[in-house]
Amino acid sequence: GAGVSQTPSNKVTEKGKYVELRCDPISGHTALYWYRQSLGQGPEFLIYFQGTGAADDSGLPNDRFFAVRPEGSVSTLKIQRTERGDSAVYLCASKGAANTEAFFGQGTRLTVV
Amino acid sequence: AQKVTQAQTEISVVEKEDVTLDCVYETRDTTYYLFWYKQPPSGELVFLIRRNSFDEQNEISGRYSWNFQKSTSSFNFTITASQVVDSAVYFCALSEARSGGSNYKLTFGKGTLLTVNP
């Protein structure tokens, strides 16, 4: 596609439920990032993929968070046993080898009630 | 650890005024990149500029200009003759420079909400 696509755009879930957030990067981009943006804050790094492998997952807050990118393209961020504190906008970005900057999607707004 | 501080939480100006958004950063890296992103109400982050720590030349792009002062660890952003369409949240960010000139993990400031009134 022309840009980074994230689905769903909005997700409301009950506390304790499992959610999956999807990111479709720009075609051909090998680098993919997930960030989390809480209200009134800047985005915070979660995880970085280079190809299929997670090159840096140091930003994942705890073991309830997990992300995969099995074929080196689409990535899924998975959150188990969601908590109200997980409510935020989850942003995905991708970058090609020839680019100096990452391109961001519009994010998924997750609300845990 | 890296840190980016944007002391101005909100700025409100009238159209055609000039406005400067401040950014101060902290890093132990000798080589790093600085960025500015714009986040309009639609939510996506729009890249504006990347600056290498070795390049302290100021840059101008249309109504936008950036002042990088390594001595004060600042990377300020000025919009000249502001327009209503400039209204957005602006983020300053920092990343280490990896081998080969790539960068990946961005540390963002908290952002400055700029409102340009007609």
Interface residues (C-beta under 8 A of the other chain):
Chain A: G3 A31 Y33 Y35 G40 Q41 G42 P43 E44 F45 Y48 A55 D56 G59 V89 L91 A93 K95 T100 E101 A102 F103 F104 G105 Q106 G107
Chain B: V4 F35 Y37 S42 G43 E44 L45 V46 F47 R50 F91 A93 N103 Y104 K105 L106 T107 F108 G109 K110 G111
